[in-house]
Amino acid sequence: MKKLRMSPEYQQYFSELQGKLERLYEVARRAKEKGLDPALVPEPEITHDIAERIEKLIGPPGIGERMRELEAMDRREMAFKVAEEIVYGRFGKFDREKAADQAIRTALAIMTEGVTIAPIQGIPEIKIKQNPDRSQYLAVYFAGPIRPAGGTAQALTLVVADFVRRRLGLDRFQPSEEAVKRFMEEVRLYERYVRRFQYHVTDEDIEFAIRNLPVEATGIGTDPYEASSFRDIPGIETNRLRGGALIVVVDGVIGRARKLCGICERLGLEGWEWLSRLGNIGSNASASTAGFMEEIIVGRPVFSFPHRVGGFRLRYGRARNTGLAAVGVHPAAMIILNRFLTTGVQLRIELPGKSAAVTPVDSIEPPVVKLRDGSVLRVESVEEAERLAGSVDTILSLGDVLINAGDFIQNNKNLLPSGYDENQWRLDLNSAVKAVGIQAFAEKSGVPPPRLEEFLRTFATPTPQEALAVSDLGVPLHPRYTYLWSEVSREALLRLRENLAAAWPDSEPVEALLDETDKATLESLLVPHRVSERGVVLSEAAPILERCLALGRLYVEVEEETPIEIVRSLSGLDVREKAPVYVGARMGRPEKAKERKMSPYVHGLFPIESAGGPQRDILKTEKGRAVSVEIINRRCPKCGARSFGVRCPDCGAETVTEWRCPRCGRALDGGVCPVCKVDAVAYTNAAIDVREMMERAWKHVGGTLPQRFKGVKRLMNKKRLPEPLGKGLLRARYDLSVFKDGTIRFDITDAPLTHFKPSEVGVPVERLRALGYTHDKDGAPLQSPEQMLELKVQDVVLPEECGDHLVKVSRFIDDLLTQFYGIDAFYGIRDRSELVGRLVLGLAPHTSAAVVGRVIGYTKTRVCYAHPLWHAAKRRNCDGDEDAIMLGLDPLLNFSREFLPDQMGGLMDAPLFVIPVINPSEVDKEAHNVDVMPRYPPEFYRLCDEAASPGVYGTIIDTIGKRLGTEAQFQGHGYTEDCSDINAGAHKGAYTSLKTMLEKLESQLELSEKLKAVDVKAVALRVLTSHFMKDIVGNLRAFTSQGFRCVKCNRRYRRPPLRGTCLRCGGSLTMTVHKGGIEKYLDPAMKLVERYGLDEYYADRLRLVRDEIASIFPEEAVEEDEHKQIDLTDFLRG
C-alpha cells in the first residue's frame, strides 16, 4: 500500500481505525473456526488500495504491482497503458480474444476504482466476429450490471475496446442497415416499456453513433420485451431488448459525447473525432429544461419553473454540509414549502447537474412571502416559518439555492452571472477599508471599528443606517437592502416613487396609502412591509426606499432607461443586481432512513416452500411433515449427517459437497456431465422436516421462541446453500430482516459534512476529546459544545433511528456470539450513545467494496452525514441516492458469497471487499472537485459575468484535488457559508408523512397555487399526463393480462386451472389486479380537469376509460327480495 502523506493526528486516527477493524476480524475468525458457516474465515477481504482490489477482482496476476509503478499517471491514462501491456503480453501470453477480454475488463476496473462488479458481470462476453466482407472486428457484449460503472466509464469501455482492436490488428465494425434500424427500434421500446434514459436522443443521433462506432456494442437480452420490426438479424443473437448495450450507447456515448470527446483529445486517441457532432446533446438549455420538467409525479411538487422570477436564486458558495452534488436552501423554505422540501430530499434541478440532495443553510437569502392580510415578510427562521405557514397567500421568492463552484467544474459548466450577496459585500467592504485604514473608514462612515471588524469577520448584518453609511464611501449597497429593481418596469417604478414621495412623512412610523398597482410593485421588488388599516407600513425598508428613490424630493429629473440605472442615479449609490439567474427545480426522491427489508421480508435464508403458509412462518410448519425443497447436497463423510456448514454439527468432521448431473443423477466432481453435457449441480430436491430442524436449532441457541420466524420460499444461490436456522431464529427475536447475502442493512440518504459542533450530534465534549477531537477548526482546545470541529474523513453522523436500529443489531450479534458460536459477547450496548466510536461499514448498492466508518454522533434528520471523501470512496456523490450502513461485525460473521443469487448482477451490493483506510487519490474523482476555500476571490465573481469556462475559473478555486499528496488532503478544509445547525428545517418530509396519494396531491396543488414561480395549470396537466393517465391505462392493460394467485399457498398462475382451484393445495384463487386498482385515480383525474379547466380532450379520454371499465365490470342489478326482513321503524312508517 502506498504511504499516504498525513499529519501525526491522522496517523493516530487511521491506526486506531485499523486496530478496531483487526479486533473485529479476530472475533469473527474465532467464531468462523467453529465450522458452522459456509467458510472457516470471514469472507469480506480487506484491500488496502485500488491495485490490490483490482488484482483480486479481475486480474491478471501481477497487475497490482504494475499499477503501483504507474501511480503517478492519471487513472484513465493508466487504464489505457495497462490495456496495451496486457495485449502485448506483459502479464502472460493470451490468444487474441482472451487478450482483448482481459485488457478491456481490467481497464474498466481501473476506471471504476475496483469497487463495482461492472467489469465482471456488466460484460458477459467479448468476441472477435466477422464483418460481411469476412474481415474481423471486436464485439463487446453488455448486460444490466454495466450501469454501476457510470455513463462516462461505460462509454470509455468502447473507447478502450477500439484502442485494443487497433493493437490486435482487427478491422472496424461494419453494421448492416438492419442492425442499425434494430438498435433504433430497441431504444424506443426500452423508453416505452422499461424506463427513460438519462438523456433524450434523436433517431438521427442513434443512427449516426451506431454507424461510426468502430467496435460493436451489443449484449444479452435483459428485458422481457422483443423487437417486432427488425427480428432475427444476423450477428444479433437475441430478439429481446439488449438493455446493457442501449444504456452504454444512449447514456454513455451519445449523452456524454462532449465529455468523451474531450477525454479522447487529452489522451491523444484517434478515430473518435465524430463525437463532436454529438457534443451538444444534453447540454443546451432546452434539453436541460425538458429533462427535469419532463415528468411530474403526484406528491412531488414543482418548486420553480425554469428561469422563473420567484424561484431559487443562484448563489455560489459551499457550506459545511453542501458540495458533492448537495445544495443548500434556507431551512425556513422547507417549512414554507409544506415540508415537501426537507434535508435529504432529492431536488431535480435545472443546473449544474441533473439532481442534488437538499441540506439546510440559514446564512443565505431566506424565502419572502405575502400573507393573507397583504403583508410581505422575509421568513428568516424555522420558528417564524412554522408560525406563518397557515397564513401564507403567495410565496414571492424561494430564497437562495447554494451551489458550490466545484459542482460547476464537475459538470463542465460555464459560470452564470452571480446575484450580489454577502460574500461579495464583505470583499468589497474589505477592499474599501484597506484602502484608507479601518480607523479612517470608521470616522468617515460613523460605524465604529469593532462593528466594522464584525462585518468583515462574521456573517453579521448591518442596520439600514449602517449599510447606507458604508455605501456612501463607495461600497455597494448591502444585499439585504438590495431589492429586485430589474423585475419591475420603468413606468411602475416611477409611479411608485411619485406616490410614495407625495405621502412620505417627516418622521416614523412610515405609512402610505397605495393602490393595488403600487402595492403589486412593492411585492415584485420584495420590499418587506406590513398592511394596516392606514395602508402600507414600512419599517426596515423605509430608510432604504427613501434613499434609493429620493423620496425626500417631490420632483426629480429621470433620464435613465432601466429601473436599476434610475435607482443608482437617484441614490448616488452603487446598487448591484439582486438576482440575475433563477434556477428551476422540482422534488425528486424523498429522503430515506429505513431498515432494508426484502419483499416479503424474512428473518433467515432457509427455504420452506409453502410449508409455513402465505407468511412463510417456520413456526407454523408441522413436525413430521416433510417439505420438498432444493437444497445443497452436503454431508458428513464420517457419520452421513446432512450439514450446511464446513464441519459436521454432530461429529465435527469436515463435510463435503456432492455434485451430480441434474439429468441423469451421475455423481461428478463438478464441471460438466460427460454424458448429458450439462453443468453439474451441488443441490438436490430433498424432503426435509423443517419443524424438526428448527427445534434442533432452538435447542442449540436456547431462549424463547419469537412470535414468528419467516423463511424464504426457495433459494436462489448456485449451490442452494441455506443459512443456519439458528441465525434466523436469533434475528427473529429482534424482528430483524436479513438481506440476500446474510447481512442486516439500514438504508440512508447520503449528505456531505466537513465540520460539526458537539451540540449538533449529541455527544459530550469529553467523549469527543477521547476520540481525537482535541481542538476546534481554528486550533483552540475543545471545551464548549458550540465549538466548530473539522470532521475526520471516516467519521459518520447517523440518524437517531439508525442508531436505535444498530443497538438491536448489536444485541443480536452478542446473542449470536454467545448462543450460536459459544464465545464471549462483544458489544454489550444498552443505548445508541454507546455506539459512538464503534465501527460501521458503508456500502453503495452498485458496488462490492464496503468502506469502514466510525460513528461520531447522531442527527435528527434522515440522512447519513459524512465527509465527501467517505461518500466518494463508496463511489457515490450526494445527489439524492441512499446507501447501506452495516454494524461492523455483522458482515464479518454473516456474509457469504455462497448466499448470493446465481444470476447476472448477483455480486452487486455485496461486501466482497473492505476498505479500511481512505486514500483520497483513489476515490471517485467527483470529490476532487469539492472546493474547500474559506471564501471565493473577487476574480471569481468577475468571471461569473464573463461566463468563464471551467478551464479558466477552475484555476482560482482551491479544491480537494489540488491538495492530493499533501497533509492538506485530509484536513484544513474551509467553507464560504455558515450553517448554524445541520439539524435545522424539516426532519421528515410531507411525502413520507402524508399517508394517501390524494392527501399528497391536494397538498401539492395547494402549494403550486401559492408559488409565484409555478404555473399550477401546467403542473396539473403534467400530473395528469405523466402520472394519472399512465397509471389508469397501464392498470387497465394489466387487468387483461393478469395472473391469478392462491390465497392459501400463494402459488401464482398465468391462467386459472380448469378446476378453478389451486393444483398444489386446493385453495381458492384470486385475481392479482382488481377494479379498485384500475379506477383509483379516475375521479381525482376528472376533478383535476374540471378544477383547472384543462382541455376537453382529457375529459373525453377519461370518460372513454370510464366506459371501458364499466364494460369490463358491469354493475349487476340487485333484485329486491320480496321477503326481506325490515326494521321496526320502516314497518311503522308503513
KEKEVEX-550566 format. One record per residue (C-alpha): residue in one letter; z, y, x. Coordinates in steps of 0.05 Angstrom, whole numbers, plus 5000, padded with zeros to 4 digits. Layout:
REM residues N
AZYX ...
***
This chain:
REM residues 1134
M500050005000 K498350705024 K504451105045 L505051694998 R506952395021 M513352584985 S519952944993 P526452575011 E528552684939 Y522452304914 Q523251764967 Q530151614940 Y527551654868 F521951144879 S526550704920 E531450674862 L525850514812 Q523349944855 G530449684865 K531649674790 L524949334778 E526548804830 R533148664796 L529448554730 Y524848054765 E530747694796 V533847594727 A527147374699 R525946884756 R532746554744 A531046474671 K524046224683 E526445694731 K529445324672 G522445094654 L522845294581 D516645744585 P509245644600 A510445854672 L516145804723 V515646534745 P514947194708 E507447264693 P506448024698 E504448134770 I506848744810 T501049114842 H502449694888 D495550014889 I488650004859 A485949584915 E490849024903 R489749064829 I482149004834 E482448424882 K486848034834 L482948254772 I475648154792 G474948054868 P471547894913 P476647664964 G477648195018 I475748774973 G482749054975 E482849165050 R475849475048 M477849964993 R483850195034 E479050335091 L474750755044 E480551115011 A478151795034 M471951714992 D471251974921 R472551394873 R465451384845 E462351434914 M466750854935 A464350444875 F457050514897 K458750374970 V462549734953 A456949504906 E451949594962 E456249195011 I457148624962 V449548584953 Y448448595028 G453348025039 R459448355070 F464047935025 G460047285028 K453047045011 F451147024937 D444646874902 R441447494872 E444247414802 K451247274827 A450947854876 A448848334820 D454348064775 Q459848144826 A457448824850 I456949134781 R463648864757 T467349074820 A464249774817 L466349854744 A473449624761 I473850154816 M471550694768 T476750484716 E482550444766 G483149694756 V487249764693 T482249564639 I479048894622 A472249224614 P469648914679 I471648224655 Q470648184581 G466548814569 I460748504607 P459847774585 E453747664628 I448847974677 K441947654682 I435547714720 K429947674668 Q422347734665 N418148314640 P411748174602 D407848244668 R412347694698 S415948184744 Q423548104747 Y428648614722 L436148654713 A439548594645 V446848774632 Y450048464571 F455548874539 A460948684489 G466149074449 P471349094505 I466849554545 R469650114501 P476150184541 A472150384603 G470651064570 G463951384558 T462651624629 A464450964663 Q460350584610 A454250994627 L455450944702 T455350194695 L447950244682 V447050724740 V450650224786 A446249674757 D440050074775 F442850204844 V443949454853 R437049294824 R433649714877 R437349374933 L435548694905 G428248874902 L427748804826 D422849174782 R424449654725 F425749424655 Q419549474612 P421749484539 S416849264486 E415349714426 E419149224382 A425249234428 V425549994425 K424950014349 R430149464344 F435249874383 M433950474339 E435050044277 E441549774304 V444250464318 R443350684246 L446050024217 Y452250094262 E453450804237 R452650584165 Y456749944164 V461449944225 R463650634249 R461051304271 F459451424344 Q462851984382 Y456152354385 H450752424333 V444052274366 T436952334341 D431851764338 E427752144389 D433552144438 I434751404428 E427451224439 F426851674500 A433151364531 I431150634519 R424150754548 N427051084610 L432950624626 P431050244690 V435549654670 E436349324602 A442549494562 T443448904516 G449148474492 I452147944448 G452748014373 T459248364358 D459048524284 P457248114221 Y451148534205 E443948354223 A437648754235 S432848674177 S426449014201 F425948804274 R428448094279 D427347524329 I424947994383 P423047634448 G428447754500 I433847934449 E437847304434 T441247534370 N439447874305 R446548144297 L448648834319 R449948894394 G455849374388 G457549404462 A450549604482 L450050114426 I456550444449 V454250474521 V447550794506 V449551264449 D456451504471 G455351384545 V448251524568 I445952004513 G452452314493 R454552464564 A447652574592 R449153254623 K455453004658 L451952364680 C446052774708 G450953194749 I454352574777 C447652274797 E445652924832 R452252964870 L451652234893 G444252324912 L441851784864 E434451774847 G430951564783 W435651894733 E432652594731 W430252444660 L437352534636 S436453284640 R432153224578 L438252984541 G443153474573 N444453894511 I446853304469 G453853434443 S454554094480 N451754624433 A455954994382 S452654694321 A453653984345 S460854144362 T461954434293 A458653854259 G463053374298 F469953604278 M467953814207 E463653214191 E468952804155 I474853074116 I479852564091 V484952614035 G491552844063 R488653114128 P487053854116 V482454334150 F486554884181 S480755334203 F473255334195 P469255454259 H469656164286 R473156394222 V477657014223 G484756804206 G484156144244 F487355964310 R486356504363 L484356214431 R489656334483 Y489256084555 G495455804588 R499955194596 A506955084571 R511354544600 N509454104540 T501854224538 G495854024581 L492053374589 A488753484521 A495053714487 V495154414457 G500754874435 V501755214368 H507555634344 P512955184312 A513255654252 A505955494238 M507854764230 I512454944173 I507855454141 L502154934140 N506054504091 R508454084151 F501653754157 L501754004229 T507453714269 T508953514340 G504352934359 V499253034303 Q492152974328 L488153614319 R480653514313 I478654144348 E472454554360 L473554644435 P474154494492 G474253744476 K473853344412 S481253284397 A488253444421 A495453294407 V499753864380 T506254094411 P510854684395 V510555324438 D514355914409 S512556454460 I505456514435 E502856904375 P506056664310 P502756594242 V502157204196 V502857114121 K502257514058 L507857374008 R507057363933 D510158063928 G504658323975 S508858384038 V505658184104 L510157874156 R509857564225 V513556894218 E516956844285 S521956274276 V522455594243 E528455844203 E524456424175 A518555974160 E522955494121 R525856084082 L519056374065 A515055734055 G515555753979 S513656493975 V507156484015 D501056723978 T495956754035 I496156534108 L492657114141 S492956834211 L494956174242 G497156494307 D495056224375 V492655554398 L494655484471 I489555124514 N490255064589 A484555234636 G484754524663 D482254254597 F476254724602 I474954454673 Q475653734649 N470653834593 N465854224638 K466054834591 N464755554608 L470256044594 L470356444530 P472957154522 S480557194520 G484557594470 Y489458064502 D496157704509 E502957794540 N500957474606 Q495457984617 W500158544596 R505258334649 L499758304701 D497459004682 L504559264680 N506058964748 S499859284777 A501759964749 V508959914772 K506859704842 A502160294847 V507660814842 G514160424852 I518960194798 Q523460804803 A517861304795 F514760894738 A521560874703 E522361624709 K515461774682 S515861274625 G523161364607 V524160594609 P530060404655 P528459984717 P532659384693 R528659374629 L522059404668 E524358834712 E526058434650 F518958534624 L515958304690 R520657714699 T521257424629 F517757384562 A521757974534 T518158414483 P518459174488 T520259604427 P514560014398 Q517260634433 E517660274500 A510659994491 L507760684477 A511560994535 V508760474583 S501760544554 D501861294567 L501861104641 G495460714637 V498060024617 P494259734557 L498059724491 H502559124486 P499358534448 R504758524395 Y502659214373 T495159094381 Y492058974313 L485358674292 W481659334296 S474958984304 E475758584240 V475159194193 S469259654182 R468860364208 E468960634137 A475060224117 L478960444178 L477361184168 R479161144095 L485860824111 R487161354165 E485561924117 N490161664062 L495861504109 A495362174143 A495762534076 A502062164057 W505362094125 P512762314123 D516362724176 S521962214182 E523661484166 P523161094123 V515561094125 E512960934055 A505961044027 L502560913961 L496060553978 D490660293932 E488059573936 T482559763985 D487260074036 K492359524025 A486959004040 T485159374104 L492459344127 E492358594113 S485958494152 L488958874211 L495158414208 V499659024205 P506658784184 H509359144123 R513459054061 V511959243990 S516959613946 E516759993881 R515060613922 G509060283956 V507860014026 V513860054073 L512360074148 S517859974199 E515959684267 A508659854256 A509960584237 P510060904307 I504160474329 L499860674270 E501961394278 R499461404350 C493360944342 L490661314281 A493162014300 L496862064234 G500362704256 R493763064247 L490863124178 Y483663234201 V480362934262 E473262914290 V470762204298 E464262054334 E465461344358 E461760784322 T466460184326 P473560154299 I476659974366 E473060554400 I475661014346 V482760774358 R482160864433 S479461574423 L484661784372 S490561494410 G488461634482 L490960924498 D487660314528 V487359854468 R484459164480 E481058654435 K486258234399 A482257614380 P475057554404 V474956794395 Y477556364337 V477955604342 G476355144284 A480854544273 R482854014223 M488053474222 G486352804254 R491152224260 P498352324240 E503952264291 K506751574303 A513351274325 K513850574297 E515349854316 R508849474324 K508148924274 M502448424268 S499548364198 P503147994169 Y508848094218 V512147484249 H518447324289 G515646754331 L508946494354 F509745804323 P504445504275 I506645234207 E500145294167 S502345354094 A508844974101 G513345594093 G509745874032 P505846524029 Q511146864074 R510646304126 D518146264128 I520145694173 L526945654138 K523345444074 T519844844106 E522244164083 K525643684131 G521943024137 R515343314114 A510043304168 V505543904176 S498743824207 V497444364259 E493144474320 I498044454378 I497944334453 N497843624478 R503343694529 R508143134541 C513442884590 P510442324632 K517442034641 C520241994570 G514042154529 A517242734491 R512743294466 S514243944503 F511744654502 G514944864568 V513844684640 R519644204641 C521743674590 P527643924548 D530443214545 C530042944616 G527943544658 A521643224686 E515443654696 T510743604636 V503243504638 T497643754593 E492943224566 W485643444559 R480943094512 C473943144484 P474343464415 R468742994390 C469842304419 G477142374439 R475842144511 A481442324560 L479042824611 D481643244669 G478743874638 G471744124645 V466143824602 C465643154569 P460242744605 V458042414540 C458542964487 K457043544534 V462443974502 D468444324534 A474943924536 V480844194496 A488244164511 Y490444104438 T490243614382 N491443604307 A498543354305 A503343214248 I509943544264 D516543624227 V517444374233 R524244374200 E526943844246 M524344214307 M527444864281 E534244534273 R533844274344 A532344974367 W538045234325 K542744734356 H540444964425 V541645704414 G547545654365 G549846204320 T547846324247 L541146264214 P537546914197 Q535447084126 R528346904142 F524446654202 K517046794199 G511946394239 V504346424244 K499346034204 R495645784265 L495045934340 M489046284370 N490246174444 K485945694484 K490945134491 R494345254423 L500845334461 P506545574416 E512545984436 P519145624438 L522345634369 G528945864398 K525946524419 G523246664350 L529846464318 L533646974360 R528547514344 A529247364270 R536647514273 Y534948234291 D528648234248 L524448404309 S516948294304 V513247944361 F506448144385 K500747664401 D502847594474 G510247454462 T512748164474 I516148674428 R512749354424 F514350044398 D508250494389 I508951234401 T504151824404 D503352094475 A505352804493 P505853144562 L512153434592 T513353724662 H520154064651 F526153974605 K533254214590 P539153734586 S540854004517 E533953824491 V534453084510 G541752994491 V544252774559 P550453064594 V549153424659 E553852944695 R549452354676 L543152724698 R546252904765 A547652164775 L540252024761 G537852504814 Y537353164776 T541953554821 H538354224819 D534154614768 K526954814778 D529055454814 G533555074863 A540255254832 P545454694826 L545354364758 Q551454594719 S549254804649 P545554404594 E540955004586 Q538154994657 M530754814665 L529554174704 E522953904731 L521553224701 K520652664752 V513852334744 Q516151664718 D521751904672 V520451894598 V523552224537 L523251754477 P524051884402 E531151744377 E528551194331 C525250854391 G531950874427 D535350534368 H529850014366 L530649864441 V538149774431 K536449204382 V531548924433 S536748944487 R541548544444 F536148034431 I534747984506 D542147874520 D542447334467 L536147024497 L539247014567 T545846714545 Q544046264487 F536946044504 Y536746054580 G544245954592 I545146514642 D549147164642 A547347744596 F544048344629 Y544248964585 G550848994545 I548449624509 R552149894448 D548050514431 R541950894455 S545751344502 E547050744547 L539550634554 V538851274595 G537051074666 R534250394644 L527050174657 V521650104605 L514249934611 G508750364582 L502150034563 A495850324532 P492349864483 H485649874521 T488649684588 S492049094622 A496749454670 A503649694648 V506950284683 V514350294699 G518250864666 R525551074666 V528951314602 I531752014614 G533452224543 Y531152284471 T527352764427 K527952884353 T520352894348 R515852274341 V512552294409 C513652004478 Y514452604524 A512552414595 H509352714657 P501752784655 L501352324716 W505151774679 H500451814619 A494451834665 A496951224703 K496150854636 R489151154634 R490951604577 N490552334560 C494552644504 D489252754451 G493052414395 D492951684415 E499151244418 D501550744470 A506750194470 I513650214500 M517049554520 L524149454546 G523549274619 L526048554617 D522448344553 P515348234580 L518047914643 L521547384601 N516947304542 F509847504561 S504946954577 R497346944587 E497546274552 F499246624486 L493247094487 P487646964437 D481746574464 Q476547094444 M472647684472 G477748234485 G483647764484 L486148014552 M486348734527 D493049054511 A496848544554 P501548694613 L497748274664 F499948764719 V505849224730 I505049884768 P511950024799 V510450704832 I505151204812 N500151424864 P497352094838 S490651984872 E489651324834 V491051554763 D485751774713 K482252384742 E483552794679 A490652904704 H487953214767 N485353794726 V492153974695 D493754664721 V500654794749 M500655544762 P506356004740 R501156504717 Y493556574718 P490957114766 P487657754739 E481057494764 F481356924714 Y481357394654 R475557784684 L471657134690 C473056994616 D469057604597 E463357354642 A463156654611 A464356364681 S462655624694 P467855114718 G464855144787 V466755884790 Y473455944756 G475855264779 T476555524850 I482156004830 I486155514787 D491655114821 T491454404795 I494853744810 G488353504840 K488654054893 R495553814915 L493753084926 G496252814992 T501853324997 E509153324974 A507053824920 Q503053294884 F509653064853 Q513853704845 G513854454846 H509254484785 G509355134744 Y507255344675 T504956004645 E508156004576 D515355904555 C517655394504 S524855484482 D525654784453 I521054174455 N524353944390 A522354564351 G517954544290 A516853984240 H519153294263 K515852864210 G509053064182 A507253134109 Y502052574115 T507652094134 S512852384086 L508652434022 K508251753990 T501851743949 M494751963963 L494952413902 E501052783929 K497552863995 L491253113962 E494953623919 S498753893979 Q492353914020 L488654313966 E494554783955 L494554934030 S487055024032 E487555543976 K492555944018 L488655934083 K484356544096 A480356154148 V478455594099 D473455544042 V477155103993 K470854943953 A467454684016 V473654264031 A473753973961 L466353793968 R467453454035 V473453054009 L469252833950 T463152623990 S466352354054 H472352004023 F472651923948 M465351733935 K465151263995 D471450913972 I469450853899 V462450583914 G464850153971 N470349823929 L465349713873 R460749363922 A466548963950 F468348723879 T461548393871 S462148013937 Q469647893938 G473247243955 F479046913919 R486046753942 C491046213925 V497546533901 K501545943927 C498945783997 N494746404009 R488446004024 R482146414014 Y475546203983 R468846543985 R467346253917 P472445943868 P472345183867 L469344863804 R476144603782 G478845313783 T485045163825 C486645123899 L483744503932 R489544463981 C495744563937 G493144613865 G495745333859 S492345843815 L487146313844 T486947073841 M481747593858 T482348003922 V479148633893 H481748903826 K479649413776 G485349883795 G482949903867 I475950103845 E477750653797 K483950943831 Y480151543857 L475551633797 D479952113757 P482052523818 A474852583839 M472752823770 K478453323769 L476253573837 V469253713810 E472054083750 R477554463787 Y472754773838 G466354793798 L462454323843 D455254163829 E453853793764 Y450353253805 Y457152993827 A459952983756 D453752593733 R454452103790 L461751973775 R460151863702 L454951343722 V460150993765 R465051003707 D459650693662 E458350153714 I465749993718 A466149963642 S460349463641 I463849023692 F470649073658 P469149113583 E475149323542 E476948763494 A478548983424 V485548793404 E485748503335 E491848693294 D495848083277 E497048073202 H503647733211 K506148153269 Q513548293265 I515149043256 D521649413269 L526349633213 T524350373218 D517050233206 F518849773148 L523050313114 R517550823124 G513150373083 
***
